[in-house]
Amino acid sequence: MANIILDTDSYKHSHYLQYPPNTTMVSSYVESRGGKHPATIFFGLQAWLFKVLKNPVTLADVDESAWFCNQHGIPCNREGWEHIIREHNGFLPLEIEAAPEGELIPTGNVMLQVKNTDPACYWLTNFIETTLLRAIWYPTTVATNSFYAKKTILKYLDETSDAEAEATAQFMLHDFGARGVSSEESAALGGLAHLINFRGTDTMSALVAAKQYYREPMAGFSVPASEHSTMTSWTKSGEEAAYQNMLEQFAGSDIISIVADSYDIHNAVETIFGKNLKAKILENAKNGTRLTIRPDSGDPVETPIEIIKKLMAKFGSSTNSKGYKLLPDHIRVLQGDGITPDTIGIILERIKEEGLSAENIVFGMGAGLLQQCNRDTQKFAMKCSAVEVAGEMRDVFKDPVTDRGKASKRGILKLIKENDEYKTVRADSKESAVASRNEGQNHLRTVYRNGQMLITDSLETIRHRAFKAQ
């Protein structure tokens, strides 16, 4: 939505009338209050700043919002928005401080702090809560789920493989999620969040977003791959011809991915690939082409293990220095059905139990990666923590007796490091003063002020931060 005045909750339009008289400043913050994971990979703010806050509000926006508010039964702060156009050329008079994107931040810590810079616009800070919080919680949650999935993969590679774990892991979780999300924007932002941790994707919108917002010319890679429509169009009697066509059309590619469960995957593996087309697979292998066979039905844990064993019976295997069996380099199994961040660990544990290396398998994840999360996955919230009224600073907080987990922070905040661990403190606290002397910085950086983006990071920089956190 281009009009930021309408990109909010209806009730926000009446809030400019609800603050105490002579309010001149409102400061609010965003945090993950807890949730599935103990920490989050902060990500997505820069994309929102480029897409939303770089665009000034116009009189046409004000007129449009005034009409909607009037018809909708709520007040419109026309004077306030016209003031922003007149005094600030339509750019929002806000200051936003944020943690570096890609950092792993323990839950319960401030990630972002925002306040108005024009005393007349005290109401603006929390007016943008809806659009700002949405811009952060979703990509941060996807990046976090992806990050912990990678930690699981790295664990099992370290235990069962001789390969360099980080380089191998980068292509072991492929994004299949574009069709499973609610919008193209979700595909772009969620897909891009995944690419902080991995390099494999079929979500092309994420590549465009990486180039637009994070200066990354090419953020991820894919391979020639089949789907059931292309395979079954050859009919059941032509199944072998369909596979042969794939092997011939894409000979020389690094990887060819073939879905093989259209009829009988056991016959496909044992007879078609393991016997009839074996010579062609080995011929392609001489030119560096790997065949990845994809089961897309059956038990998501046991089926890929069964297929790995059948492929070993036909193509052989080796035993690595850690005692785990590995397929030849030219053939692997791709499991893309029923994959979630949790099932990855279950499958890899079973593979290990069977004496097989984690290298034998790669994963594809769709809705489990980009859609099966919500704001409560990591309990995201944006809360006001301080206001200035008639020149007096006031702490603002809530502490409901019915849910102590929803207690909010007080005062102007800083994000410091203590024993190399992030910690949130009041800016006026003794801890803050000590941290300033010892480390010399607040880890919340001012990234936006009054229409100007003051810090931008490349995707490569963000990836490096996430890599260090592993």
N, C-alpha and C positions, 0 to 999 in steps of 0.2 A: 504494500500500500504506500503510495507516494506521499500522502498527506499525514504527517506525524500527529497532527492535532486529533485525527480520528483513530489513530493506531493506539488506542488506550481503552480502558474500561469506562463505561458510561459514567459511573459514579465519580471518576476522577475530575470531571468537568465542574463539579460543585465544590471541590476541595479548596479552591482559592478563597472561598468565603468562610472556611471553617478554622483556619489557623488563628491564634491569638492576635489581637490588635498590635500593630507595630512589630510584627515578625519581619525580619530582614534576611535571615539565612536559615536554610534547612540542609542538614548533612545526613546522608543515608549510605548504607553499605550493603553489599551482597556477600552471602556466605553459603556454604554447604553445611547444614547443621548436623549431618550424620548420613546414614544410609547404608547401602550395600557394601561400599568400599570405605576403607579408613582414610583415604585421601583422594584428591581429584587432580586431573590434568587440566589446568585452566586454559580455555581456548574459546575463540569466536568473537571477542570484543572488536578486534581490528576490522573484521569483515563488516560488522554492524556500523562502525564509525564511517567507513568508506561508503557504505550503501545508504545510510540514513542521515547522520549528522553533518556530512559534507554538503548536504542539500539545504539551502535556506528556505524558511517558511515564506510564503507569498500571500498577498492580499486575496488571491483566488482561493488559497487554502483556508484562510480565515472565513471568507464568505461561505464556502462549502460547509465548513464545520458549524458555522452559526445556523445555517438552514437545518442541518441534521439535528443539532441540539434542540432547536425550537420545536421541530416536529416530534422529537423523541421525548420531550417533556423535562429537559434538564437545562440548567443555565449554561451560557457560553461566556467565557472570559475574553470577549472581543478586545477590550481595552488592553489586557495583558499581552495578547498576541500582537496587536498593532504596535504596542510599545517595543516589542522585540524587533519588529520589522523596521520601525523608525530609528531606534537607537543602536541596533546591532545588525542592520541589513538582513534580518531574517535568520541569522545564525544564533543558535541557542547559547545564552550566557551561562554556561556550566563549566565546571572543572571536574574532570574525571581522573582519578588516580587508580592504577590497577597493578596487580602483580604481573610479572613477565609471563606471557603466554607460553605454554609448554612446561611450566613449573609444576611439580607435584606438591600440592598443598594439603596438609592434614585437615580433615573436616573440623568445623568449628572456628575457622580462621577467616578473617576478612580477605576477600579477593579483589574487591573493587569498592571505591568510595567516591561519591559524587555530591557536589554542592553547587548552589547557584552563586554566580559572581556579581550579579546585579541585585541589590537589595529589593528592587521592585518585583523581582521574579522569584521570590521565596517559594512560591507555589509550584515552580517548574520542576524542582528536584524529583519529587515523587510522582509528578504527572507522567514522567517517562518510564515509570517502573515496569509497566506491562511490556512495552517493546524492548527495553533493556534487559530485563530478567529473562524473557523468552530467548533473546539473542545469545545469552550466556549459558543458561542451564542445559539446553539441548546439545550444542556441540561439545560442551565440557563433559556431559554425561557419556556421550558416545566415545569421546577421546579416552575417558577413564575406563569404560568397559573394554575398549580395544587395548588399552595399556595393560590391564590386568590379564587379559587373554594372552597377550604377548609374554608376560611374565610366566604364565603357565607353560607356554610353548618352550620358552628358553629353559625352564626347569627340566623338562623332559628331554630336550636336546642335550643339555649338559650331562644328564644321567645315562643316556642311551646312544649317543652319537659321537663320532670323532670329528664331525664337521665343525667349522667355525660357527658358533651358535647364532650370533647376531646377523651375519650375512644370510644364513639359511632361513632364519625366522622371518625375515622381511617379506618373503613371498609365501609364507605358510598359512596366511589368512587373507583370502580374497573377498572383496566387497561385491556381493550380489544384490545389494539392497535397494537399488533405485526404484524398482517397480513396487516395492513393499512399503513405501513411505507415503505420507499424506500430501506431499507437494514437491514440486521441483526444487524449491528452496531448501526443503529438508534434505533432499537427496544431495544437494550441493554442499550444505554445511555439515551434515552428518558424514557424508562420504569424505569430505576434506578432513574432518576431525580424525577419522580412521587412518588417514594417510600421514598423520604425525608419527604413527608407530609402524606402519607397514607400507609396502610399495605396490601391492597388487590390488587392482580395482577394475570393475566394469561400469562404475558410475561416472560417466563422462562429465556430468555437471560439476562434479568435484574438481575436475581438472581445470575447468573454466574459472571456478571460484579461486583456486590456488593462484592462477595467473593474474586475476583481477585484483585480489585483495592481499596476496602474500608474495608477490613477485617471484613465483616459481614457474618457469616455462613449461615443465612437464613433471607433474607430481607423482604419477603412477603409471603402471604398465599392465597390459593384458596380452592375451594370446588368441590365436584362432581356436574357436570352440564351437561344438555342435549343440543343438537342442533337439528335443524330441520331434519337432515338426520337420526339421531337415533330415533326420534319420528315418522316420516312419514314412516320409513321402516316397521312399524307395520300396515300400511295402515289406511285409515280413520276409517274403522270399528273397528280397533284395538287401537284407540287412548286411550281409558281408560286403556287397558292392558299395553300400553307403559308407562303411568303414574304410574300405580300400580307397574310395574317392577322397576321403579326408586325408589319408596318408599320402596320397599322390599330390593333391592340390596344395598341401602346405608342407611338403618336403622341404627341408632347409630352415624351417622355422625353429626357434629355440624349443618351443613346446607346442604340442597339439593336444587339445583336450576333447575327449569323445565321451558323450553320455551313452551308456551301454546297457541300460536296463529296460529298454522299450519292450522286450519280449522275455528273454531268459538270459539274465546276466551271467549265469554259470556257464551256459553254452557259449556265450560270447567270449568269455575269458578263456575257457579251456579249449574250445574248438576253433573259433574264428580268429581271435588274437593269438592264442597259444599254439596254434598249429597252422591254419590256412594262411594267415597274414604274418606269421612270425618272420619270414625271410624279409618282407618289406619293412617291418619294424626295425630289424637289425641293420638293414641297409640304410635307413634313415638315421639310425644311431651313429653310424660312421661319420655322418655330417653334423653331428651334434644335436640331433633332434630327439627330444624326450616325448614319449607318449604318456599322457595322464588319462587314466580310465576312471569314469565317474559313475558310481552307483547312485541312483536317485530315488530309491525306495527300499523298503525293508527296515530292519532294526538299525538305527543310526550308529549303534555301538558295535554290534557283532558283525554286521554285513561287511563293512570295510576291512575288518580283520580277516574275514573269510576270503575276501577277494585278494588281499595281500598274499595270503598263503597259497592260493591257487596260482597266482602269478609267479610266485617263487618256484612252484612245482614245474612250471613251464619254461621260465626264463632263468632260473637259478638264483642263488643268493650268496652273499659273503657274510662272514662274522667279523664284526669290528673289534677293536682292542678292549671294549667294555663288555664284550660277550653277547651283543645283540645282532640279530640277523637283519641284513639289508638287501633290498632288491638291487639289480644292476642300475646304473645311473640313468639309463635310457627309459625307465618305466616307473611310474608312481601311481598312487590312488588318490583321487580327489573326492572327499566327502562333503557334499553341499546340502544334504537333506537333514533337517532336524538339528541344525547346529545353532547353539547359543554359547555365550561365554562360559557357561557352566558345563555343557556337554563336551566341550573341547578337553577339559581336564579328565572327565570320565573316560573318554575314548583313549586318550594318551596313556592313562593308567592301565587300561585293559591291554593296550598294545604292549606296554612294558611287561605286564604279567605274562604275556604270551612269548616273551623273549625276542620281541621285534623292536627295531629302532624307530623312534619318532620320525626319522627322516623318510620313512616309507609313505607318509601321508601328508597331504595338504588339505586345507579346509576352505570352504566357501560359506559365507554367512550373509543372509538377506535381512529379513525383518528382525531377526534376533540381534542384529548389529545396529541397524538404523531406526527401528520403529518400536522395539519392545523395551522402552524406557519412558519415564515421565519425570515431572518436576520432583516427585517424591522419591525417586530412585536414590538421589543423593540429598533430598530434603532441602532444596534451594529456597532461599527467601531473600527479599530486599526489605530492610527495615530502617526507619529513621532513628538516629542515635543522638543527634544534637540539633538544637535550634538557637537562634539569637533573637531575643525579644527586647525591644527598647534598649539595645546595647548590652544586654545581659545574656551570657551563655547559659543554656539550660541542658542538662542531660535529658534525653528522651529514651524511654525503654518500656517494654512490657514484660510481665512476669506472671502469667496466669497460674493460679493455684491448681487448675484442672490439668495442666500439662507443662511441667517445668522444662521440658525439652524445647518449648517454644519461647523461653526467656530470651530477650534480645540484649545486644551489647549497648553500652552507654558511652557518650562522649565522642570526640574526634579520635579516630583510630589510626594506629600504625601497625604495619606488619614487619616484625623484626625476626632475626635469627638468633637463637640461643642454643648453644651446643650443636650447631648446624641443623637445627630444627626450627621451622617457622612457628611463630607465636604472635598472637594479636595482643596489643597493649593499648592503653589510652595514650594519646600523644603527649599529654601533660603529666604522665606518670614517671616515677623514679626509674622504672625499668626502661622506659623510652629514653631517658637521659643517659643512662648507662650504655644502652645499645648504641646511641649516637656517638658516644665517646669511643667505644670499643670497635665498632664496625663502620661507623660513619654514614649509615644510610638507612632510610626507610625503604623497604622493598616494594612499597606501592609507588609506582612511578607516574608522574603526571603525563598522561598520553593525549589528553584533549583539553583545550581551553578556548572558549569563545569562538568556535568555528575553526580552530586550527588544530590539526593533528601534529603533536609534538614528537611522538616516537612511533615508528613503524618497524616491524620485524619481518624478515623473510621467513618463509616456511622452513628453510634449511636451519636457521637459527633456532626456531621453535623445536624442530626435530632434535637438534643437538641437546637442548635442555631436557626433553623427555628421555632421550637416550641415557643421559647422565643419571637420571632418576631410577633407571632400571637396576 
